C-alpha cells in the first residue's frame, strides 16, 4: 500500500505458507477506489502518518546517544529537521573536504553556527548546500558562547532550501 500511496516501487516481499491467489491493484484503480471511499482514504492517511511518526521516534532515540552519517545519504536540512522536531540539545559537527562547521543547538533551535570564517545564518546556509561529507551530532549542553543566530530554525531551513533551488 505504501508504494501505491507514494508512487515509489514496492520494496516489500510477501511469503505464504500455502498456495494463494493474489490480486494486482494498479494505480488507476486504486486511485478511483480511494476517491470513492473517504473512510479508506482517511485510514491510509493515518497509517502513513503513524509510520512517519514511528520513524521520527526511532531517529530521536538514536539521537539520544549521538548520531553520525554521510551527507550523501541524508542532507543537513533533514538532520536539522529531525533535531528540531525532537527538540534536541547538542553540537552538530559537519565536515567536507578539509572544511568543517559546527551548529550549537538548544531544544531544536540553532543558537550558534560557524564554518570557516563565517558565523551565524550565513555559516548555516553555506553548510546546508554541502551534499558530500559527514556529520556527527553529540548530545551536550551548549557552550556559553554568544548567540550568533537570531532567526528561527524552521525559517532558516526554508531560506536555505530556497537558496539551493535558486543556485
Secondary structure, DSSP 8 states (H G I E B T S, - for coil): -HHHHH-S--------SS--------HHHHHHHHHH-HHHHHHHHHHHHHHHHHHHHHHHHHHHT-EEEETTTS-HHHHHHHHHHTT--EEEEEEETTEEEEEEEETTEEEEEEETTEEHHHHHHHHHT--SSEEEEEE----S------S-HHHHHHHHHHHHHH-
